[in-house]
Amino acid sequence: ATTHAYLFAKSPIFVSRENVAAMEALVEAAESVIAMPQYREAALAWARAASQAEFLADALSELGLARFWQGHGVEEGLMRRALLLAPAGRPYYTEAPRTMLGMVLAWAGRLQEARPLLEADLGVASARGDVAAECAVVYHLTELECWARNLPRAEELARRCLELAEQLPPSNTEQRLRYAAALVDAYRGRVEAAREGARLGGAAARAEGDALGEMRSELV
C-alpha cells in the first residue's frame, strides 16, 4: 500500500504532480476567502441592497455551494430558498440555482433527488434554444447518469455534449463537454474513444489554463 496508493481503490487514478499542486493552491485560496465571515456577510448584504430577488438567489446558491466545498454538507434550506427567489425564465450563462442544487445533491450521492432538478433545467434550456444554459447543465447530468449506471440515458446526453462541443472554440465549457462524453466511453469500456476524448478535453483545458479541467480529463 505504501508503493501503490490506489491498491484498495476500485481503479487506479494518476494525476500529475503539477496539476495536484495547482489544485491544492486553488482550493487553499478559495477556502481562505470562503471561510471569512466578512465574505458571507458582504455577499448577502450586497444582494439585499440590490433589492432584486435574482441577486439574492445567486448569492444564496453560491453560498450553499461554498459551504458544501467547505465540508458542511448540503445546505438544502439555503439553496431551496434560492430556487423560490430565482425569477422564472431568466437566462443563465453559468449554472442556474436549480442546477447548482442538483450538482451538490449529485456530489453528495443523492442522485435520485438531483436528477429531476437537472433534467428540468436541461428541458428549459433546450426549449428556448439557450445553448449557453444547456452547456451549463448537460455535462452535470451526463456525469450523474454514469454514476447511476443509467448508461443508455448517459449515451444520449454524451451525443449532445459532443454536438455542443463541436460548436465551441477551445474553452472551459468545451473541456467539460468532452470530459462528460469521454466518461461515458470509459463506463462503456470503449478505452480508445475515452482516451481520445479525454485528450481533447485536456487540451482545451490547458489552452485556458484550467488546472481543474485538465485534472478532470486525466481522471477519465
Number of C-alpha atoms within 10 A of each C-alpha: 7 6 6 8 10 13 11 9 8 7 7 11 11 10 13 10 9 11 17 14 12 15 16 12 12 14 13 12 11 14 15 10 12 17 13 10 9 11 13 18 11 12 17 19 13 14 19 14 10 12 10 13 16 20 21 23 25 23 23 26 28 21 20 26 22 18 17 17 16 14 8 11 15 18 19 14 11 17 26 18 15 26 22 14 18 21 14 9 9 9 14 14 13 15 20 23 29 22 28 25 28 28 25 22 22 23 17 13 14 14 19 13 13 24 20 15 20 25 16 14 22 20 14 15 22 14 10 12 11 15 13 16 22 25 24 23 27 26 24 23 28 29 21 25 20 21 18 15 14 12 18 12 13 26 19 13 23 27 16 19 24 18 13 19 21 13 10 10 10 18 19 20 22 25 29 27 30 28 32 33 28 29 28 28 25 19 16 14 11 13 14 12 16 24 18 14 25 29 20 20 31 27 20 24 25 19 14 15 13 20 19 18 25 28 22 20 28 19 14 21
